Every structure is written in C-alpha cells, then in structure tokens.
Amino acid sequence: MTKPSVDEILDRAHVVALPMAVRFRGVDTREALLIDGPAGWGEFAPFLEYGAEESAAWLRAGLEAAFVGFPAPRRPLVEVNATVPAVPAAAVAEVLARYPGCRVVKVKVAEQGQTLADDVARVQAVRDAVPGAVIRVDANRGWTVDQALEAARVLGPLDYMEQPCDSVEELADLRRLLMRSGMFVRVAADESIRRSDDPYRVADLMAADVAVVKVAPLGGVRRVLQLAADLRARHMDVTVASALDTAVGMNAGLAAVAALPVIADDDAMDVPPAAAGLATGSLFVEDVAPPRAIVDGFMATDPVAPDADRLAALAAPADRREWWFRRLLDAHRYV
C-alpha cells in the first residue's frame, strides 16, 4: 500500500466522541478519528497513553481498512463473548442482558481499589446469571504471580486468565506453577503481545497458552492473520478482541476472525475460532452505526458504514478534532 498523504487522510476524516454506558479502562467518553476511504471506513483511535510511534500501528490498521480493504471472508458469522466490566455483583445481570445468547463471558478483575472478594462475587454473579458459562477473567496486569495463583484457586473453573501479571517472565512463572499445582487454567497474553516489540517472545518463553490479538494495535487485519498463523504454529490458541473500537473499528476485528484459516480436528470437522471479544459495542450509549445484532451469541461479519446523522450528532468539539489531527500527523511519520 502506498502511504496516503496526511492531507488526503484528513480530507476524509471525522472525529467522534462516543459516550460510554459503563466506565471502561477509566474512560467515560471514547474518541476516535474515522476515515472515509476509497475501500471502506477505517479507524484511528489509539488509547490516550500511547505515544506517536506506538500509535502508528493503529494508523496502519485504519489505512488498510480505508485504502486497501479486508481479505475475503471464510465465514459469515462468528461467536462472541460477553464482557463484564468491574461493576458490583448486583449489576452483572443487567450487563449480561446486553449479550443475548453469549455462553462465553470475560470478566474484568483486579480493578484498582477492589479486592479479590469483589472479583469472586462478580464471577459468581455471572455463573448465577448464565449457568454453565465459560468464564475468562482479565486482570490487565493487576496481579503478582502469587496473587494470580490464589485467584486461580478461588475463581475457577476458568477458560483462561488474561494478562494476569505484568511481564512475560511472570506469565511464564505463573503458567509453570499452575501446571505443577494441577490447576487446569490457561494463561492468555494480551498486553505482552500487542505492546511488545517482539510479540513472538511470549511463545518462545512458553509464557501463555492463548494469544489475545487486536487488529488496531497490531497494525491491521493482515498483520493479525500472519501473527495468528505463526503463534498457532507455536501451539498457542488465538482470541481476536476489540480495542474498545467503534462500529467502524469493529469491522476490522470481525474481518480478521472471518478470514482466519479453517482448522480441522482429528475427525475432519471444522473447529470454529475461539469466541471473539468483539461485542463491546454494547459498552457505548451511542455509536456511529446502529448496534450490531447478537443472535444466540453470534454476530455477522459484514462491514457496516457510519450513519451520516450519527456522525454529525457525535462529532467531537473543534478543539478535540484539532488534537486528533495533530496526533495523526505525529503517528503518520512512523507509518
């Protein structure tokens, strides 16, 4: 892809501010720069703490969507997981009502200011609301190895613990301790992959069983597909997830799952991709396109385009628009 000029990108840009239904990652309003490109809509929305060089991957992903388009899909529907923020246990059922039919639930844990008892209550509330749910917990690097080991004991059974500890070395230590203790809890790596100069280091150190991959911070759908293939060859499963994307950014995540290669089991049956963390649109009060339907825990992979009236109603203030333009200019230098 020939890199479009800054002027060409900005001529096609819309900056929006989406109110959140639930505070998430410390965010009450999610801002994003959307690009109306010749191949479709792209999104540039790196989290505010990301510098220009790290943000360049997010811009590459947005430019791929807007100026190149997505690979051909292999499946029209993908299973998605519900996401429960670090809300009180009493609020869990209300959150889960936004995810009809989802049998896989990711629960945020290790929230600053909360305790393991709060996490236990939240996970139990999920089990009460969705009997038989497959539960993942996401600590966002919030535990030490010992704390994560104790959490695994009291929160299980779990599908996996996502980024329970900060460093790759800690993940590797935790994984070994879990196996030695006889606890069948997988370890998943998120930040250790998407914020690493060497995402393959997790596999090389056998630090995780699952890679949580996100299109925007990894630089685009094609980059995710290559990384997924390489990690699967190193015996790691893959979950595609959202980086708190708008409906536009969600197109890319769904396109990535839709294009994952078909994997057959020993009986030559197609093994579907792991439930994707791509149903986070329900975390917004308003989005730039109508909400994607979740039917029996599945979502369609067809891309959607923003609604003109919604773009206008959700437009960010002029000062924020200029701020995002400057941020795009800084990231563009590293693309």
N, C-alpha and C positions, 0 to 999 in steps of 0.2 A: 504494500500500500504506500503510495506517495503521501507524505505528510501534508495535510491541508494547512494553509496559512492561518495565522491567528485571526486575521480579518475575515477569512472565509468561514471560520468556525463561529466567530462572534456574530456575524450577519445572520446566522441560523440559530442563535442561542436564545433560550428562555430561562430565566431564573425563577424558581418557585420556592415557596415556604409552606410546608405541609404540617398542620397541627397534629400532634400525636395523641392517640386515645389513651395511652399509658406511657408514662415516662420510661424511656428505654435508653440504655447506655448514657444516662444522665441527660438525655435530650428530650425537650418538650416540643420543639419545632424542628423538623428535618428540612434543610435547604438542599437544593440540587440545581445544577445547570444542565438543561436539556438541549440537545442538538437535533434540529430537524434536517437530516441529511438526505442525500440522493438515494441511499439504500435503505433508509428507515430512520428511526429515532434512536439516539444514543444518550447516555447519561454520564455526567462528570460530577461526582459527589463524594470526594474523599472526606473522611472524618476530620474535624477541625484541628486535631493534634498532628495531622500528617504534614510533613514538610513538602517542598516543591518536588524533590527528586522521587520521594515515595509516591506522591500524588500522580506522577507521570504514568504509572501503570494504570490508574483509574482513567486517565485521559486516553490512553491507548485503547482501553476497552470501549470507551464511548465512541471513539473514532472508528473502530472496527464496526460497531453496530450501525453507525450513521453513514459511513462511506464505503463499506465493503459488504456488510450483511452477514447473516449467520450460515453455518453449514446446513446441509439438508438434514431434516429430522428423521429419526428411525422409529419414533413412537409418538402418537398424538396426545397421550395422557401420561402424567407422572404422579406417583404418590407423594404427598407432602406431610410434614409433621406439624402438629400444633406447637406454639411457642408460648410458654407461661413466664412472664417477667417476674421479678422478685416482689410479687404482691403478697398481702396477707393471705393466709389459707382460706379465709372466708370469701375471698374474691376470685378464687381459682375457677369455680364452676361458671361464673359469668364470663371469664376469659375464654374458657374452653367452648362455650356456646358459639363463638365466632368461627369454630373449626369443625363444621359438621362432618361426622364420619371418620375423623382422623383417629387412628389407632396408635400412632407413634407421637409421643409428646416430649418436647425438650423443655426442661425446667431450669430457670436461672437460679443459681445458688451462690453461696459465698459473697453475698452482697455486703458492702461496707456498712457497718452499723447493725448488721443482723447476726444471728447465731446459727449454729448447726441445728438447734432445736427448731428454729424458724424454717430451715430447709426441710427438715423431717416432716414438719406439719404441712408444708406446701406440697411435697411429693405425695404424702398420704392423701391429701385432698384430691390430687389427680387420680390416684387409684380408686378413691371413693366415687369420683365422677365418671371415670371411664374404666370399669372393671376389665382387667386383662390388658391394660395399656402397656405398650413397650415404652419404657422411660429412659430418656437421656438426660443427664444433668450437665450444665455448662457453668463452670466456675470462673471463667475468664482470668485464669492465672491467680485466683484468690487464695489458694491453699499452699501450705508447705507439704512435703511428702507425707509426714506423719498425719497431718490433718486430713489429707486426701484419703489415706489408708483408713482412718477412722470413719470418714464419711462413707466410704465404700461399704463398710461393715453395717452401718445403720440405715443407709438409703436403699440398699439392694433389695431385690434383683434389678440390675440396670443393663440397658443395651450398651451404653458406654458413658465414660466421664470425659467431657470435652474440655481440653486445656485446663486440667485441674491445677497444674503448677506452672511456674514462670518459665523455667529453662528447659531445653531439650534434655539435658543431663538429669534433671529432676524427673521428667516424664519417664526416662529410661529406668531410673531407680524405682519409681512407683510401679511400673509395669512388672519388673522383676519381683518386687515384694508381693504384689497381688498374686502372681503365679505361685510363689513359694507358700503363700498362706492358703492356697486352694480356693481363692475367690475368683470366680469366672466373670470378671468385669473388664471390659475392653477399655483401652485408653485411646482417646482421639486427640489429634493435634489440630489446632486452628491457627492462633497467632504464630506458633512456631513454624508454620508453613507460609502464611500469607504476608508475614512481616519479616521474613528471613531472606538474606542474600542467597542462601543455599537451601531451598525447600527440600532437597533430597537428603539433607543431613539427618532428618528425623528417621528416615528409612534406614540409612547407613548405620545409625546407632541403635536400631530396633527399639525406638522410643515410643512407638504408637502402633496400634492395630488399625486405626482409621484416620484418614486424612479428610478434614473438612475444608473444602475448596470453594472459593468465592470469586466470581468472574471479575469484578471490578478491580480489587486489589491485586489480582494476579495478572491482569493485563489483557483480558479478552477471552472469548469462548474458545478459540483455537488453542490458546495457551493452556487453558484448563483441560481441554481434551488431551493434549500431549502430556501434561503433568499427571493426569489421571491414569493414562496408559503406562507411564513409567513407574508410578507408585504401585499400580496393580501388579506389574511385573516383579516388584519387590515385596509382594504378598501383603499389601495394605489395601483395605477397602476404602471406598471414596463416598463421601456425602457432599453433594452440592448444596450450598446455602446462600442466603442473602446477606448483603452488607447493608441492611436497612435501606433497601432500594425502593425507589418509587415504582409505579407501574411500568415505566419505561425501562428502568434498570432490571426489573423482574423479567422482562422479555429475554434478556441475555442469560440469566440463570436457567430459565426454562429451556432455552435453546441448547444450553450445554447438556442438560440431562437428556433432552430429546435426541441429541446426537451421540451420546455415549454408545460405544460398541455393544452389540448383543453378546451376552455371555451365556453359554450353555452349561448346564450341570452334567453329572455323570449319566443322566437319563436323556440327554439331548434336549432338555426343556429350557426355555429362555428364563434366565434369572433376572428379574427386574432390578433396576437401580435401587439403592437404598432410598428410603423416604427422604425427600429433599426438604431443606429448611427454607422454602420459598413461599410460604403462606403468610409472610409478615405484613402484607398489605392491610390486614385487619388491625394492625397497630396504629394506623392513621385514622384520624377523624375524617379527612378528605384526601383524595388522591387525584392525579391528573387524568385518570380514566376511571370508568365505572369499576367497582370491585370485581375481581375475577371470582367466578363461582367455584366453590369447593363442593364436589359431589362425591359422597361416600369416601372422602379422604383423598380424592384425586383432583388435579387441575389440568385444564387443556394447555397445550404448549404453543398455540397460535399467538403470534405477537399482537399487541394492541397499540393503538396510537392515541396520544392525548386528545382530550376533548377541548376545542377552542375556548368554550365558555369557562371550563375549569382552569385552563391555563391563565386566563385573564383574572379570574377570581382569586387564584392562588399565587399571583405574581408577587415576588418579593419586593420590598421597598427599594427605591432607587439607590440608596447607599449600599445595600446588600448586593444589589445587582452589580454595582461597580466593584465591590470587594471580590465577588466571584470572577469577574472578568480579569482582575489583576491576578487572582490565583491561577486561573487558566493560563495566563501569559507566562507566569513563573514555571508552571509544570511543562508547558509546551517546549521549553528549552531543553528538556531532558528526554523528550519523546524521540 
